[in-house]
Amino acid sequence: MNKQRLQQKQYQNLSPQQIQFLGLLQIPIVALEKRIEEELEENPTLEEEEEQKEINLSERSIQQHNKDDIQFQIEDKSESLSDYLSQQLIAVDIDEKQLFLVNYLINSLDDNGFLNRDLHSITSDLLISNSLDVNEQQVRNALEIVQQLEPFGVGARNLQECLLIQIKNIHPEKELEKEIISNYYIPFSNKNFEYLAKQLKLNLNSLKKAYLTIESLNPMPGNGFSKNTEGITYVYPDFSVVFNDGKLELKLNNSNVKPIKVSTYYQNMLKETSDEATKKFLVDKLDKANWFKDAIAKRNDTLKNVVTAILGIQESYFISGNEKDLKPMKLADIAQIVNMDISTISRVSNSKYIATNFGTFKLKELFSEAYRKDNGEIISTKEIKKRLQEIIVSEDKINPLTDEKLAQLLGKDDYHIARRTVAKYRENLNIQIAKLRREI
């Protein structure tokens, strides 16, 4: 029998303006520029303010640092993979129907250059969406043309096929490598050297050469091309920190953000007009303009307060750039300092970049859990991860260390963590298990 009971809960209802402000708080500086542009277009009572300000020496050094830093942060090529592949079809002698199929397949590739759909589904889609009746063999013939285009490996339906396409086109003379990929792909992937050597009647030196050839291939042939055709994308830091005259200086990088003001013309019009419809329109627009202007100022103050609190805790790290100086810090620690909600700190740190003299990175990377060593010293778990990475880099690759052994070695450095914790940290660092780190 189901029992009924009353339960009292408290819910916090956010107003539309609060939701809007949280949205402004979360977006990075580049998105903010676009958001202000949209508001200027939509609201005639909001206008750009002409502002000239003197730039002092420290600001100039920060701006120069940003300029030098940004130019090396190109995200991807300006040309898309589909454009690059389609251009190669000019030299291919095929009829109009086949050309359509090839282009259809090119536009069906994922960002890595793989075709993740089966041929039967593609023929069904062509019939439904394009009224084109084709069979799987015709689509397969078109796919073979795609697979002959560069970069070799595009059009593959899985990694095994991708590697095989590259071997056939880049190293056609490598018969051993072809056989390994074609017939022994699973033991190859699992680095089962002894089994492969026995089955192929090879010595380990010959097998090592085959591995080196296969591992030189590109497992993601479409990677590096633009994901769109809008041009080059840059990572633009929201904050810059420099060490000047013995102290850290923080700057909010909003030099490209248009300063805004509420139009005095429309404010005067509101005072002078007697038309009720006009008054209603102007009051609504002016209220929105005033709110948006104040919200931008409040956003800037909130960001500065949060990052200033972070600098206060991580001062040693920002001066040295050494991860050993990075102190344990949680969202709750900053929330308590600035007297804000944890969710607000999360919004500020999640999508914002900070530029320093030792690199540009997301604010969220500064947060980590605490670990207490045997001597009572409290350190960041990032220090343990760094030590774990160092041990794995220097390990014997013929007999790589298991997670159990890694835990033992970390214990010698007074980092006493369980094997499952080592596995979690290793996965966070994108490091494979011992078996897959083996080398011949």
FENQUI-V296362 format. One record per residue. N is the residue number from 0. RES is the residue in three letters. PHI is phi in degrees with one decimal (999 if undefined). PSI is psi as a letter, one per 40 degrees, with the letter a starting at -180 (* if undefined). Layout:
n = {N | N}
res = {RES | RES}
phi = {PHI | PHI}
psi = {PSI | PSI}
This chain:
n = {0 | 1 | 2 | 3 | 4 | 5 | 6 | 7 | 8 | 9 | 10 | 11 | 12 | 13 | 14 | 15 | 16 | 17 | 18 | 19 | 20 | 21 | 22 | 23 | 24 | 25 | 26 | 27 | 28 | 29 | 30 | 31 | 32 | 33 | 34 | 35 | 36 | 37 | 38 | 39 | 40 | 41 | 42 | 43 | 44 | 45 | 46 | 47 | 48 | 49 | 50 | 51 | 52 | 53 | 54 | 55 | 56 | 57 | 58 | 59 | 60 | 61 | 62 | 63 | 64 | 65 | 66 | 67 | 68 | 69 | 70 | 71 | 72 | 73 | 74 | 75 | 76 | 77 | 78 | 79 | 80 | 81 | 82 | 83 | 84 | 85 | 86 | 87 | 88 | 89 | 90 | 91 | 92 | 93 | 94 | 95 | 96 | 97 | 98 | 99 | 100 | 101 | 102 | 103 | 104 | 105 | 106 | 107 | 108 | 109 | 110 | 111 | 112 | 113 | 114 | 115 | 116 | 117 | 118 | 119 | 120 | 121 | 122 | 123 | 124 | 125 | 126 | 127 | 128 | 129 | 130 | 131 | 132 | 133 | 134 | 135 | 136 | 137 | 138 | 139 | 140 | 141 | 142 | 143 | 144 | 145 | 146 | 147 | 148 | 149 | 150 | 151 | 152 | 153 | 154 | 155 | 156 | 157 | 158 | 159 | 160 | 161 | 162 | 163 | 164 | 165 | 166 | 167 | 168 | 169 | 170 | 171 | 172 | 173 | 174 | 175 | 176 | 177 | 178 | 179 | 180 | 181 | 182 | 183 | 184 | 185 | 186 | 187 | 188 | 189 | 190 | 191 | 192 | 193 | 194 | 195 | 196 | 197 | 198 | 199 | 200 | 201 | 202 | 203 | 204 | 205 | 206 | 207 | 208 | 209 | 210 | 211 | 212 | 213 | 214 | 215 | 216 | 217 | 218 | 219 | 220 | 221 | 222 | 223 | 224 | 225 | 226 | 227 | 228 | 229 | 230 | 231 | 232 | 233 | 234 | 235 | 236 | 237 | 238 | 239 | 240 | 241 | 242 | 243 | 244 | 245 | 246 | 247 | 248 | 249 | 250 | 251 | 252 | 253 | 254 | 255 | 256 | 257 | 258 | 259 | 260 | 261 | 262 | 263 | 264 | 265 | 266 | 267 | 268 | 269 | 270 | 271 | 272 | 273 | 274 | 275 | 276 | 277 | 278 | 279 | 280 | 281 | 282 | 283 | 284 | 285 | 286 | 287 | 288 | 289 | 290 | 291 | 292 | 293 | 294 | 295 | 296 | 297 | 298 | 299 | 300 | 301 | 302 | 303 | 304 | 305 | 306 | 307 | 308 | 309 | 310 | 311 | 312 | 313 | 314 | 315 | 316 | 317 | 318 | 319 | 320 | 321 | 322 | 323 | 324 | 325 | 326 | 327 | 328 | 329 | 330 | 331 | 332 | 333 | 334 | 335 | 336 | 337 | 338 | 339 | 340 | 341 | 342 | 343 | 344 | 345 | 346 | 347 | 348 | 349 | 350 | 351 | 352 | 353 | 354 | 355 | 356 | 357 | 358 | 359 | 360 | 361 | 362 | 363 | 364 | 365 | 366 | 367 | 368 | 369 | 370 | 371 | 372 | 373 | 374 | 375 | 376 | 377 | 378 | 379 | 380 | 381 | 382 | 383 | 384 | 385 | 386 | 387 | 388 | 389 | 390 | 391 | 392 | 393 | 394 | 395 | 396 | 397 | 398 | 399 | 400 | 401 | 402 | 403 | 404 | 405 | 406 | 407 | 408 | 409 | 410 | 411 | 412 | 413 | 414 | 415 | 416 | 417 | 418 | 419 | 420 | 421 | 422 | 423 | 424 | 425 | 426 | 427 | 428 | 429 | 430 | 431 | 432 | 433 | 434 | 435 | 436 | 437 | 438 | 439}
res = {MET | ASN | LYS | GLN | ARG | LEU | GLN | GLN | LYS | GLN | TYR | GLN | ASN | LEU | SER | PRO | GLN | GLN | ILE | GLN | PHE | LEU | GLY | LEU | LEU | GLN | ILE | PRO | ILE | VAL | ALA | LEU | GLU | LYS | ARG | ILE | GLU | GLU | GLU | LEU | GLU | GLU | ASN | PRO | THR | LEU | GLU | GLU | GLU | GLU | GLU | GLN | LYS | GLU | ILE | ASN | LEU | SER | GLU | ARG | SER | ILE | GLN | GLN | HIS | ASN | LYS | ASP | ASP | ILE | GLN | PHE | GLN | ILE | GLU | ASP | LYS | SER | GLU | SER | LEU | SER | ASP | TYR | LEU | SER | GLN | GLN | LEU | ILE | ALA | VAL | ASP | ILE | ASP | GLU | LYS | GLN | LEU | PHE | LEU | VAL | ASN | TYR | LEU | ILE | ASN | SER | LEU | ASP | ASP | ASN | GLY | PHE | LEU | ASN | ARG | ASP | LEU | HIS | SER | ILE | THR | SER | ASP | LEU | LEU | ILE | SER | ASN | SER | LEU | ASP | VAL | ASN | GLU | GLN | GLN | VAL | ARG | ASN | ALA | LEU | GLU | ILE | VAL | GLN | GLN | LEU | GLU | PRO | PHE | GLY | VAL | GLY | ALA | ARG | ASN | LEU | GLN | GLU | CYS | LEU | LEU | ILE | GLN | ILE | LYS | ASN | ILE | HIS | PRO | GLU | LYS | GLU | LEU | GLU | LYS | GLU | ILE | ILE | SER | ASN | TYR | TYR | ILE | PRO | PHE | SER | ASN | LYS | ASN | PHE | GLU | TYR | LEU | ALA | LYS | GLN | LEU | LYS | LEU | ASN | LEU | ASN | SER | LEU | LYS | LYS | ALA | TYR | LEU | THR | ILE | GLU | SER | LEU | ASN | PRO | MET | PRO | GLY | ASN | GLY | PHE | SER | LYS | ASN | THR | GLU | GLY | ILE | THR | TYR | VAL | TYR | PRO | ASP | PHE | SER | VAL | VAL | PHE | ASN | ASP | GLY | LYS | LEU | GLU | LEU | LYS | LEU | ASN | ASN | SER | ASN | VAL | LYS | PRO | ILE | LYS | VAL | SER | THR | TYR | TYR | GLN | ASN | MET | LEU | LYS | GLU | THR | SER | ASP | GLU | ALA | THR | LYS | LYS | PHE | LEU | VAL | ASP | LYS | LEU | ASP | LYS | ALA | ASN | TRP | PHE | LYS | ASP | ALA | ILE | ALA | LYS | ARG | ASN | ASP | THR | LEU | LYS | ASN | VAL | VAL | THR | ALA | ILE | LEU | GLY | ILE | GLN | GLU | SER | TYR | PHE | ILE | SER | GLY | ASN | GLU | LYS | ASP | LEU | LYS | PRO | MET | LYS | LEU | ALA | ASP | ILE | ALA | GLN | ILE | VAL | ASN | MET | ASP | ILE | SER | THR | ILE | SER | ARG | VAL | SER | ASN | SER | LYS | TYR | ILE | ALA | THR | ASN | PHE | GLY | THR | PHE | LYS | LEU | LYS | GLU | LEU | PHE | SER | GLU | ALA | TYR | ARG | LYS | ASP | ASN | GLY | GLU | ILE | ILE | SER | THR | LYS | GLU | ILE | LYS | LYS | ARG | LEU | GLN | GLU | ILE | ILE | VAL | SER | GLU | ASP | LYS | ILE | ASN | PRO | LEU | THR | ASP | GLU | LYS | LEU | ALA | GLN | LEU | LEU | GLY | LYS | ASP | ASP | TYR | HIS | ILE | ALA | ARG | ARG | THR | VAL | ALA | LYS | TYR | ARG | GLU | ASN | LEU | ASN | ILE | GLN | ILE | ALA | LYS | LEU | ARG | ARG | GLU | ILE}
phi = {999 | -76.9 | -99.3 | -105.6 | -149.9 | -88.7 | -136.6 | -99.7 | -129.0 | -106.3 | -121.6 | -102.8 | -90.9 | -88.8 | -74.4 | -55.7 | -69.2 | -64.3 | -63.5 | -61.6 | -65.2 | -61.6 | -64.6 | -63.8 | -67.6 | -80.3 | -72.9 | -74.6 | -61.1 | -65.3 | -67.7 | -64.5 | -56.7 | -66.6 | -63.4 | -67.5 | -57.6 | -63.2 | -66.9 | -64.1 | -72.8 | -81.0 | -116.4 | -66.5 | -83.5 | -108.6 | -140.4 | -74.6 | -99.0 | -72.9 | -140.2 | -119.5 | -136.8 | -76.3 | -104.6 | -80.5 | -61.1 | -66.6 | -65.0 | -64.5 | -67.6 | -67.1 | -64.5 | -65.4 | -61.9 | -61.6 | -61.9 | -69.0 | -76.0 | -67.3 | -63.6 | -101.0 | -114.3 | -67.9 | -80.7 | -158.5 | -70.2 | -79.9 | -94.3 | -80.3 | -63.1 | -62.7 | -63.9 | -62.8 | -71.4 | -62.6 | -63.3 | -73.8 | -73.0 | -59.1 | -90.8 | -100.1 | -89.9 | -137.9 | -78.6 | -64.5 | -66.3 | -67.6 | -61.7 | -62.1 | -63.3 | -61.7 | -65.2 | -62.5 | -67.7 | -58.0 | -76.7 | -96.3 | -71.9 | -83.1 | -61.5 | -89.3 | 94.1 | -93.5 | -101.0 | -96.8 | -122.4 | -78.7 | -65.8 | -63.2 | -62.7 | -65.4 | -62.9 | -65.1 | -63.4 | -63.3 | -71.5 | -75.1 | -85.3 | -120.3 | 52.2 | -111.5 | -93.1 | -130.3 | -100.4 | -63.5 | -65.1 | -65.4 | -68.1 | -62.3 | -62.8 | -66.9 | -65.3 | -61.4 | -67.3 | -59.0 | -72.3 | -92.0 | -83.4 | -97.5 | -70.7 | -60.1 | 115.4 | -68.9 | 87.5 | -71.7 | -98.2 | -162.2 | -64.9 | -59.5 | -66.3 | -59.9 | -66.5 | -67.0 | -61.3 | -67.3 | -60.0 | -64.0 | -94.0 | -92.5 | -127.4 | -62.1 | -84.1 | -86.1 | -69.7 | -62.5 | -63.3 | -60.9 | -66.4 | -61.1 | -68.5 | -72.6 | -113.1 | -132.5 | -65.7 | -65.8 | -63.9 | -63.1 | -62.9 | -85.3 | 54.4 | -86.5 | -59.7 | -63.0 | -64.1 | -62.1 | -60.6 | -70.0 | -68.0 | -94.2 | 54.1 | -119.9 | -87.0 | -63.8 | -65.6 | -66.1 | -65.6 | -62.2 | -62.6 | -64.2 | -61.4 | -61.0 | -65.1 | -67.1 | -72.1 | -81.3 | -75.8 | -98.1 | -73.8 | -134.0 | -62.7 | -89.6 | -69.9 | 105.5 | -86.9 | -64.7 | -82.5 | -151.4 | -113.1 | -90.5 | 108.7 | -77.9 | -110.6 | -118.7 | -89.0 | -111.3 | -67.6 | -81.1 | -133.2 | -130.5 | -127.1 | -127.9 | -99.7 | -130.8 | 53.3 | 78.6 | -144.1 | -82.7 | -120.9 | -106.2 | -132.4 | -84.8 | -81.3 | -119.6 | -64.1 | -91.2 | -83.6 | -68.3 | -68.7 | -123.6 | -148.2 | -84.7 | -66.0 | -70.8 | -60.1 | -73.9 | -66.1 | -67.7 | -61.8 | -62.1 | -69.0 | -91.3 | -76.9 | -114.7 | -76.1 | -65.7 | -65.4 | -66.3 | -59.3 | -61.2 | -63.2 | -67.6 | -60.8 | -62.5 | -69.1 | -68.2 | -60.5 | -65.3 | -64.7 | -63.1 | -63.0 | -65.1 | -61.8 | -67.8 | -65.0 | -64.4 | -64.6 | -66.2 | -59.1 | -60.3 | -64.1 | -63.5 | -60.3 | -62.4 | -62.8 | -65.4 | -70.6 | -61.9 | -65.1 | -64.0 | -61.5 | -61.6 | -78.0 | -103.0 | -55.0 | -60.7 | -66.5 | -68.4 | -80.7 | -93.2 | 76.8 | -91.3 | -62.1 | -67.4 | -89.4 | -78.2 | -88.7 | -58.3 | -154.9 | -112.0 | -56.9 | -63.5 | -63.3 | -71.2 | -57.5 | -69.5 | -66.9 | -93.5 | 57.1 | -129.4 | -71.6 | -59.5 | -62.8 | -68.4 | -62.9 | -63.3 | -64.0 | -67.1 | -87.3 | -69.4 | -120.7 | -107.4 | -106.2 | -126.5 | -99.4 | -131.0 | -74.0 | -118.3 | 137.4 | -117.0 | -153.7 | -74.8 | -58.0 | -63.0 | -69.8 | -82.2 | -91.4 | -158.4 | -80.3 | -99.5 | -136.7 | -100.4 | -78.0 | -59.7 | -83.3 | 93.1 | -67.3 | -100.8 | -126.7 | -81.8 | -63.9 | -63.4 | -65.3 | -65.9 | -62.3 | -65.3 | -65.3 | -59.8 | -63.1 | -63.1 | -63.7 | -67.4 | -61.7 | -93.9 | -70.0 | -75.9 | -71.4 | -74.1 | -129.2 | -63.1 | -80.2 | -75.6 | -61.8 | -63.2 | -68.3 | -61.3 | -62.1 | -64.6 | -67.8 | -65.1 | -62.4 | -66.7 | -95.2 | 70.7 | -104.2 | -89.7 | -123.7 | -74.6 | -58.0 | -66.0 | -71.0 | -59.5 | -60.6 | -64.8 | -64.5 | -62.1 | -66.6 | -61.7 | -88.4 | 57.4 | -105.9 | -74.6 | -67.3 | -55.8 | -57.8 | -87.1 | -94.8 | -64.6 | -130.0 | -83.0}
psi = {h | h | i | i | i | h | h | h | i | h | i | h | h | h | i | d | d | d | d | d | d | d | d | d | d | d | i | i | d | d | d | d | d | d | d | d | d | d | d | d | d | d | h | e | e | h | i | h | h | h | h | h | i | i | h | i | d | d | d | d | d | d | d | d | d | d | d | d | d | d | e | e | f | h | d | i | i | e | h | i | d | d | d | d | d | d | d | e | e | d | e | h | g | i | i | d | d | d | d | d | d | d | d | d | d | d | e | e | i | a | d | e | e | i | h | e | i | i | d | d | d | d | d | d | d | d | d | d | d | e | f | h | h | i | i | d | d | d | d | d | d | d | d | d | d | d | e | e | i | i | h | h | e | i | e | i | e | i | d | d | d | d | d | d | d | d | d | d | d | d | g | d | e | g | d | d | d | d | d | d | d | d | e | f | d | d | d | d | d | e | f | g | d | d | d | d | d | d | d | e | f | i | i | d | d | d | d | d | d | d | d | d | d | d | e | e | i | h | e | g | d | e | i | e | i | i | e | a | f | e | a | h | h | i | h | h | i | d | i | i | h | i | h | h | f | e | i | h | h | h | h | h | g | f | d | e | h | h | h | i | i | h | h | d | d | d | d | d | d | d | d | d | i | e | h | d | d | d | d | d | d | d | d | d | d | d | d | d | d | d | d | d | d | d | d | d | d | d | d | d | d | d | d | d | d | d | d | d | d | d | d | d | d | f | d | d | d | d | d | d | e | h | d | d | e | h | i | h | h | i | d | d | d | d | d | d | d | e | f | i | i | d | d | d | d | d | d | d | d | d | e | i | i | h | h | i | e | e | i | h | i | i | d | d | e | e | h | i | i | i | h | h | i | d | e | e | h | h | i | i | e | d | d | d | d | d | d | d | d | d | d | d | d | e | i | h | e | d | g | i | h | i | d | d | d | d | d | d | d | d | d | d | e | e | g | g | i | i | d | d | d | d | d | d | d | d | d | d | e | f | h | i | i | d | d | e | e | i | i | *}
